Amino acid sequence: MEQRVPQASPLLKLDRVTMRFGGLTAVNTLELAVFPGQIFSLIGPNGAGKTTAFNVMTGVYTPTEGVVAFKGKPISGHKPWEIAKLGMARTFQNIRLFGGASVWENVAIAGALRTHASYVDFVGLADRRNDLARNLPYGQQRRLEIARALATKPDLLLLDEPAAGMNPQETEDLMALIHRIRDRGVTVVLIEHDMGLVMRISDRIACMNFGSKIADGTPAEIQANAAVVQAYLGEGD
């Protein structure tokens, strides 16, 4: 995979971000830097703190300590809608479509009511635009959720387990879609458990375990990292 040379300033930066819930530290002094044009993956075993980190990035939670910066400006404490207006959009691990609304209406709600080059067409749902969202197959619901996020015209798109529940063909289609999104100038950060997809699509990968980052590097570096292998396979395997 061709490696993209990072620009001087990261689009998204987490500086020693910590998130505590009472006595539980879900994210511990996390540092990340995502540069424009990257496909950046955040991996780790279940319970590693990945989705909590996403929630901190997008304003669902205000970090207990540390700073989240987007486009060089601190956004910690901003509301999710304020962060979305700045150019950051996300999908969720559990699909959150308006099931009783059509495909087209789900996207129009996010502000993409256009007569040409619609996001519905972009994600390959042109022939289903009038169908109710709840009647779509699972993989198409995932793509519709991505279309709705893209409708906010983000500079940064965060995808929380976009390949979860997909069959191999749907996963291949998703990978092609993510590449097309990046080629349109949108930086992508994803949480994903499908390591085949992660290793094939990512420019850079960070691995978390027990709330802390244990590795950060290229796909080849992550595959060769003993701490990552141990986190996934366990001591002695």
SULMOLIN-V164791 format. One record per residue. N is the residue number from 1. PHI is phi as a letter, one per 40 degrees, with the letter a starting at -180 (* if undefined). Layout:
<<N PHI> <N PHI>>
This chain:
<<1 *> <2 c> <3 c> <4 c> <5 c> <6 d> <7 c> <8 c> <9 b> <10 c> <11 c> <12 b> <13 b> <14 b> <15 b> <16 f> <17 c> <18 b> <19 b> <20 b> <21 b> <22 g> <23 c> <24 c> <25 c> <26 c> <27 b> <28 b> <29 f> <30 c> <31 b> <32 b> <33 b> <34 b> <35 b> <36 d> <37 g> <38 c> <39 b> <40 b> <41 b> <42 b> <43 b> <44 i> <45 c> <46 d> <47 g> <48 c> <49 h> <50 c> <51 c> <52 c> <53 c> <54 d> <55 c> <56 c> <57 d> <58 c> <59 g> <60 c> <61 b> <62 c> <63 c> <64 c> <65 a> <66 g> <67 b> <68 b> <69 b> <70 b> <71 f> <72 g> <73 b> <74 c> <75 b> <76 d> <77 g> <78 c> <79 c> <80 d> <81 c> <82 c> <83 c> <84 c> <85 c> <86 c> <87 h> <88 b> <89 b> <90 a> <91 b> <92 b> <93 d> <94 b> <95 d> <96 b> <97 c> <98 c> <99 c> <100 c> <101 b> <102 c> <103 d> <104 c> <105 c> <106 d> <107 c> <108 c> <109 d> <110 c> <111 h> <112 b> <113 c> <114 b> <115 c> <116 a> <117 f> <118 c> <119 c> <120 c> <121 c> <122 c> <123 c> <124 g> <125 b> <126 d> <127 c> <128 b> <129 d> <130 c> <131 c> <132 c> <133 d> <134 c> <135 c> <136 c> <137 d> <138 d> <139 c> <140 c> <141 c> <142 c> <143 c> <144 c> <145 c> <146 c> <147 d> <148 c> <149 c> <150 c> <151 c> <152 c> <153 f> <154 c> <155 c> <156 b> <157 b> <158 b> <159 b> <160 c> <161 f> <162 c> <163 c> <164 d> <165 g> <166 c> <167 c> <168 d> <169 c> <170 c> <171 c> <172 c> <173 c> <174 c> <175 c> <176 c> <177 c> <178 c> <179 c> <180 c> <181 c> <182 c> <183 c> <184 c> <185 g> <186 c> <187 c> <188 b> <189 b> <190 b> <191 c> <192 a> <193 c> <194 c> <195 c> <196 c> <197 c> <198 d> <199 c> <200 c> <201 b> <202 c> <203 c> <204 a> <205 b> <206 b> <207 b> <208 b> <209 a> <210 f> <211 g> <212 b> <213 c> <214 b> <215 a> <216 a> <217 i> <218 c> <219 d> <220 c> <221 c> <222 c> <223 c> <224 c> <225 c> <226 c> <227 c> <228 c> <229 d> <230 c> <231 c> <232 c> <233 b> <234 g> <235 c> <236 g> <237 c>>
